[in-house]
């Protein structure tokens, strides 16, 4: 019996695979390719979703900011109306070169003109009692500088020289031919500019707590932003009054240090008027112009030939007495220098008699 050889089945188990050996690899590649596209689409979708989620807060934040600014603007408008309702004009009005000037005039005799500093107004001299003291013997005129109190402030560069030209015309309208002028703080720049601009008008000059030589001042940078066009306008109608309201008590305290703020000032001075948008703009512009203004004026101090009295608080926290008032006194050999021990910047509130006496002595010297 013959041995039977085992039959070997050579036929492929999968005829299709045998006939097309590349079919399955192509299917695998297609599958892989499709999987890659799906993953790429999924990744792109995730990225877009992540991007959307990252900025989803922007619209609500912008809407919230706009609402807050709108509320601040309404609050500022209401506070301004309340302030002007509570503190109405105390004087009369004068129109000069398109500027509506608010002024008070008290007493009779030789004219004395008082020029206030940055941030204040006519009441700086009426509340201190300086006007009443001088009005017993003189005709006292106090003008709200442009943008302060109830004086308007058209858009222009309000340098001390621009103030001086405006005041010269205002005093001409009031029939003033010669006057003794007292300027306080920023008002000293206007007083000096007026004496240089109209030497026949200013017969004597009294400079209180002044700033006469350029120095680096932090308050210049801190107070200037509301003066910037557009951005500053938006600030002073929204956030600036709110910030100023918070900062005002500390600023007033520093103006009087090391002395205490007088009760009369605290009760009677119209502080709410200082927080109005127009006055904030005026104060910001004056702060920005202070250093360049004295840089120009200091070249002309030697031209002052009239009697000059320089008075300051010995412990002034705003204007360094040695670098400012004492230095100017050395530059003007014929000047009188008065240093008041223990007093700060607001000397006409802290010692109105000393300031009034300095003004009277200067008026008498100029008359003689």
C-alpha positions as CSV (number, residue, x, y, z in Angstrom):
1,X,0.0,0.0,0.0
2,X,1.5,3.1,-1.1
3,X,2.2,5.9,1.4
4,X,-0.1,8.8,0.7
5,X,1.5,12.2,0.6
6,X,-0.3,14.8,2.6
7,X,-2.1,17.3,0.5
8,X,-0.9,20.8,0.9
9,X,-3.6,23.4,0.3
10,X,-1.8,26.2,-1.5
11,X,-4.9,28.3,-2.1
12,X,-5.0,31.5,-0.1
13,X,-7.5,31.8,2.6
14,X,-8.5,35.3,1.4
15,X,-8.6,35.4,-2.4
16,X,-9.1,39.1,-2.5
17,X,-6.0,39.7,-0.4
18,X,-4.0,37.5,-2.6
19,X,-5.3,39.1,-5.8
20,X,-4.7,42.6,-4.4
21,X,-1.9,42.5,-1.9
22,X,-1.9,46.4,-1.6
23,X,-5.6,46.8,-0.8
24,X,-5.3,46.5,2.9
25,X,-2.3,48.8,3.2
26,X,-4.2,51.4,1.2
27,X,-7.2,51.1,3.5
28,X,-4.9,51.5,6.5
29,X,-3.4,54.6,4.9
30,X,-6.9,56.1,4.2
31,X,-7.9,55.3,7.7
32,X,-4.8,56.9,9.1
33,X,-5.2,59.9,6.8
34,X,-8.8,60.4,7.9
35,X,-7.9,60.1,11.5
36,X,-5.2,62.8,11.1
37,X,-7.7,65.1,9.5
38,X,-10.2,64.5,12.3
39,X,-7.6,65.2,14.9
40,X,-6.5,68.4,13.1
41,X,-10.1,69.6,12.9
42,X,-10.7,68.7,16.5
43,X,-7.5,70.6,17.5
44,X,-8.5,73.6,15.5
45,X,-11.9,73.5,17.0
46,X,-10.5,73.3,20.5
47,X,-8.2,76.2,19.8
48,X,-11.0,78.4,18.6
49,X,-13.1,77.4,21.6
50,X,-10.1,78.3,23.9
51,X,-9.6,81.6,22.1
52,X,-13.3,82.4,22.5
53,X,-13.2,81.5,26.2
54,X,-10.1,83.5,26.7
55,X,-11.8,86.8,25.5
56,X,-15.3,86.0,26.6
57,X,-14.8,88.5,29.5
58,X,-13.9,91.5,27.2
59,X,-17.5,92.5,26.1
60,X,-18.9,92.4,29.7
61,X,-15.8,94.3,30.9
62,X,-16.2,97.0,28.3
63,X,-19.8,97.3,29.0
64,X,-19.2,97.5,32.8
65,X,-16.5,100.1,32.3
66,X,-18.8,102.2,30.1
67,X,-21.6,102.0,32.7
68,X,-19.2,103.0,35.5
69,X,-17.9,106.0,33.5
70,X,-21.4,107.0,32.7
71,X,-22.4,106.8,36.3
72,X,-19.3,108.8,37.3
73,X,-20.2,111.5,34.7
74,X,-23.8,111.7,36.1
75,X,-22.5,111.9,39.6
76,X,-20.0,114.6,38.7
77,X,-22.7,116.6,37.0
78,X,-24.9,116.4,40.0
79,X,-22.2,117.4,42.4
80,X,-21.3,120.4,40.2
81,X,-24.9,121.5,40.2
82,X,-25.1,121.1,44.0
83,X,-21.9,123.0,44.6
84,X,-23.0,125.9,42.4
85,X,-26.4,126.0,44.0
86,X,-24.8,126.0,47.5
87,X,-22.0,128.6,46.7
88,X,-23.3,131.2,44.4
89,X,-21.3,134.1,42.9
90,X,-20.4,136.7,45.6
91,X,-19.3,139.5,43.2
92,X,-20.0,141.0,39.9
93,X,-18.9,140.1,36.3
94,X,-16.7,141.8,33.7
95,X,-16.2,140.8,30.1
96,X,-12.7,141.0,28.8
97,X,-11.5,139.6,25.4
98,X,-14.1,136.9,25.5
99,X,-13.5,136.0,29.1
100,X,-16.2,136.4,31.7
101,X,-14.4,137.4,34.9
102,X,-15.9,137.2,38.3
103,X,-14.6,139.8,40.8
104,X,-15.3,141.5,44.1
105,X,-14.5,145.1,45.1
106,X,-14.5,146.4,48.6
107,X,-13.5,149.6,50.3
108,X,-12.3,153.0,49.0
109,X,-9.0,154.6,48.5
110,X,-5.8,153.6,46.7
111,X,-6.3,150.3,44.8
112,X,-4.9,147.0,46.0
113,X,-5.2,144.0,43.7
114,X,-5.1,140.4,45.2
115,X,-4.3,137.5,42.9
116,X,-4.9,134.0,44.2
117,X,-2.9,130.8,43.6
118,X,-3.6,127.4,42.0
119,X,-6.8,125.6,42.9
120,X,-8.4,128.4,44.9
121,X,-10.6,131.5,44.1
122,X,-11.8,134.8,45.5
123,X,-12.9,133.2,48.8
124,X,-9.2,132.5,49.5
125,X,-8.9,136.2,50.5
126,X,-12.4,136.9,51.8
127,X,-12.5,133.9,54.1
128,X,-9.1,134.6,55.5
129,X,-10.2,138.1,56.5
130,X,-7.5,139.8,54.4
131,X,-10.0,141.7,52.3
132,X,-11.8,143.1,55.3
133,X,-8.5,144.2,56.9
134,X,-7.3,146.0,53.8
135,X,-10.8,147.4,52.8
136,X,-10.7,149.6,55.9
137,X,-8.2,151.9,54.2
138,X,-8.0,150.8,50.6
139,X,-10.0,149.9,47.5
140,X,-9.5,146.1,47.3
141,X,-10.1,144.2,44.1
142,X,-10.0,140.4,43.8
143,X,-10.6,138.6,40.5
144,X,-11.2,134.9,40.0
145,X,-8.5,133.9,37.6
146,X,-9.7,132.2,34.4
147,X,-11.3,128.8,35.1
148,X,-11.5,129.4,38.9
149,X,-14.6,130.3,40.9
150,X,-17.0,131.8,38.4
151,X,-14.6,133.0,35.7
152,X,-14.6,131.3,32.4
153,X,-11.5,129.8,30.7
154,X,-11.5,129.7,26.9
155,X,-9.1,127.2,25.3
156,X,-5.8,128.8,25.0
157,X,-2.3,128.8,26.7
158,X,-2.9,130.6,30.0
159,X,0.6,131.6,30.8
160,X,1.3,134.2,33.5
161,X,1.8,136.8,30.7
162,X,-1.6,135.9,29.2
163,X,-3.1,136.4,32.7
164,X,-1.3,139.7,33.0
165,X,-2.6,141.1,29.8
166,X,-6.1,140.1,30.7
167,X,-5.9,141.6,34.2
168,X,-4.4,144.8,32.8
169,X,-7.5,145.3,30.5
170,X,-9.8,144.3,33.4
171,X,-8.3,146.9,35.7
172,X,-8.5,149.5,33.0
173,X,-12.2,148.8,32.7
174,X,-12.5,149.3,36.5
175,X,-10.7,152.7,36.2
176,X,-7.6,151.5,38.0
177,X,-4.5,153.5,36.9
178,X,-2.1,152.5,39.6
179,X,-2.2,149.7,42.2
180,X,-0.3,147.7,44.7
181,X,-0.5,144.0,43.8
182,X,-0.3,141.0,46.1
183,X,0.1,137.6,44.5
184,X,0.0,134.3,46.4
185,X,1.7,131.1,45.3
186,X,0.9,130.7,41.5
187,X,-0.5,134.2,41.7
188,X,3.0,135.5,42.3
189,X,3.8,134.6,38.7
190,X,0.9,136.6,37.5
191,X,1.8,139.5,39.8
192,X,5.4,139.6,38.5
193,X,4.3,139.3,34.9
194,X,1.8,142.1,35.4
195,X,4.5,144.3,36.9
196,X,6.8,143.6,33.9
197,X,4.0,143.9,31.3
198,X,2.5,147.1,32.7
199,X,5.1,148.9,34.8
200,X,3.0,152.1,34.9
201,X,0.1,150.2,36.4
202,X,1.9,148.3,39.2
203,X,3.4,150.7,41.8
204,X,4.3,148.1,44.4
205,X,4.6,144.3,44.5
206,X,4.0,141.9,47.4
207,X,4.8,138.2,46.7
208,X,3.6,135.5,49.1
209,X,4.7,131.9,49.3
210,X,5.9,132.1,45.7
211,X,7.7,129.8,43.3
212,X,10.3,131.8,41.3
213,X,13.0,129.3,40.1
214,X,12.5,126.0,38.3
215,X,12.9,122.8,40.2
216,X,11.7,119.2,39.8
217,X,8.2,118.9,41.4
218,X,6.3,115.7,41.8
219,X,3.0,117.6,42.1
220,X,3.5,119.0,38.6
221,X,3.3,115.4,37.2
222,X,0.6,114.2,39.5
223,X,-1.8,117.1,38.8
224,X,-1.2,117.7,35.1
225,X,-3.1,114.7,33.4
226,X,-6.5,116.5,33.4
227,X,-4.9,119.2,31.2
228,X,-4.3,116.7,28.4
229,X,-6.7,117.3,25.5
230,X,-9.4,114.6,24.9
231,X,-8.0,112.2,27.5
232,X,-7.9,114.8,30.2
233,X,-11.4,116.0,29.2
234,X,-12.8,112.5,29.7
235,X,-11.0,112.2,33.1
236,X,-12.2,115.5,34.6
237,X,-15.8,114.7,33.8
238,X,-15.6,111.1,35.2
239,X,-12.8,109.8,37.5
240,X,-10.8,113.0,38.3
241,X,-13.5,114.6,40.5
242,X,-13.9,111.4,42.4
243,X,-10.1,111.0,43.0
244,X,-9.8,114.7,43.9
245,X,-12.6,114.4,46.4
246,X,-10.7,111.6,48.2
247,X,-7.4,113.4,48.0
248,X,-8.6,116.9,48.9
249,X,-8.4,116.7,52.7
250,X,-4.8,115.6,52.7
251,X,-3.9,118.2,50.1
252,X,-5.5,121.0,52.2
253,X,-3.7,119.7,55.3
254,X,-0.4,119.8,53.6
255,X,-1.0,123.4,52.4
256,X,-1.2,124.5,56.0
257,X,1.4,122.3,57.6
258,X,3.0,122.5,60.1
259,X,0.1,124.6,61.4
260,X,-3.4,123.2,61.7
261,X,-6.1,124.0,59.2
262,X,-8.0,127.0,60.6
263,X,-11.6,126.3,61.6
264,X,-12.8,129.3,59.6
265,X,-11.3,127.9,56.4
266,X,-12.6,124.4,57.1
267,X,-16.2,125.7,57.6
268,X,-16.5,128.6,55.2
269,X,-14.2,127.9,52.2
270,X,-16.3,126.5,49.2
271,X,-14.2,123.4,48.8
272,X,-16.9,121.8,46.6
273,X,-16.3,124.4,43.9
274,X,-12.7,123.1,43.6
275,X,-13.9,119.8,42.4
276,X,-15.8,121.0,39.3
277,X,-14.4,119.9,35.9
278,X,-13.5,123.3,34.7
279,X,-11.6,124.2,37.8
280,X,-9.8,120.9,37.7
281,X,-8.7,121.7,34.2
282,X,-7.5,125.1,35.2
283,X,-5.5,123.7,38.1
284,X,-4.0,121.0,35.9
285,X,-3.0,123.5,33.2
286,X,-1.4,125.8,35.7
287,X,0.5,123.0,37.3
288,X,1.9,121.9,33.9
289,X,2.9,125.5,33.0
290,X,4.5,126.4,36.4
291,X,8.1,125.3,35.7
292,X,8.3,126.6,32.1
293,X,6.8,129.9,33.2
294,X,9.4,130.6,35.9
295,X,12.1,129.5,33.5
296,X,11.1,132.4,31.3
297,X,10.3,134.9,34.1
298,X,13.5,134.5,36.1
299,X,15.5,136.2,33.3
300,X,13.5,139.4,34.0
301,X,13.5,139.8,37.8
302,X,16.3,142.3,37.6
303,X,14.0,144.6,35.6
304,X,11.7,145.1,38.7
305,X,12.5,148.6,40.0
306,X,9.4,149.1,42.1
307,X,9.2,148.4,45.8
308,X,9.0,144.6,46.4
309,X,8.1,142.7,49.6
310,X,8.6,138.9,49.7
311,X,6.8,137.1,52.5
312,X,6.7,133.3,53.2
313,X,6.1,130.8,56.0
314,X,9.4,129.6,57.3
315,X,8.2,126.0,57.3
316,X,6.4,126.0,54.0
317,X,5.8,122.4,52.8
318,X,4.9,123.4,49.2
319,X,7.6,126.0,48.2
320,X,11.1,125.7,49.6
321,X,11.7,129.1,51.3
322,X,15.5,129.0,50.9
323,X,15.5,128.0,47.3
324,X,12.7,130.3,46.3
325,X,11.8,133.4,48.4
326,X,15.2,133.9,50.1
327,X,17.0,133.5,46.7
328,X,14.7,136.1,45.1
329,X,15.4,138.5,48.0
330,X,19.1,138.1,47.3
331,X,18.5,138.9,43.6
332,X,16.5,142.0,44.4
333,X,18.7,144.0,46.9
334,X,16.0,146.6,47.6
335,X,13.4,144.1,48.5
336,X,11.9,143.4,51.9
337,X,12.0,139.7,53.1
338,X,9.6,138.5,55.8
339,X,9.8,134.9,57.1
340,X,7.0,133.8,59.4
341,X,8.2,131.1,61.9
342,X,6.1,128.0,62.3
343,X,3.8,128.7,59.4
344,X,3.2,126.9,56.1
345,X,2.1,127.9,52.6
346,X,-1.2,129.6,53.4
347,X,0.2,132.6,55.2
348,X,-2.8,134.9,54.6
349,X,-5.0,132.5,56.6
350,X,-2.5,131.7,59.3
351,X,-1.3,135.3,59.9
352,X,-3.5,137.7,57.9
353,X,-2.2,140.7,59.9
354,X,1.4,140.0,58.9
355,X,0.4,139.8,55.2
356,X,-1.9,142.9,55.5
357,X,0.9,144.9,57.1
358,X,3.4,143.9,54.4
359,X,0.9,145.1,51.8
360,X,0.3,148.4,53.6
361,X,4.0,149.1,54.0
362,X,4.6,148.4,50.3
363,X,1.7,150.6,49.3
364,X,3.1,153.4,51.5
365,X,6.7,152.9,50.1
366,X,5.4,153.0,46.5
367,X,3.3,156.2,47.3
368,X,6.3,157.9,48.9
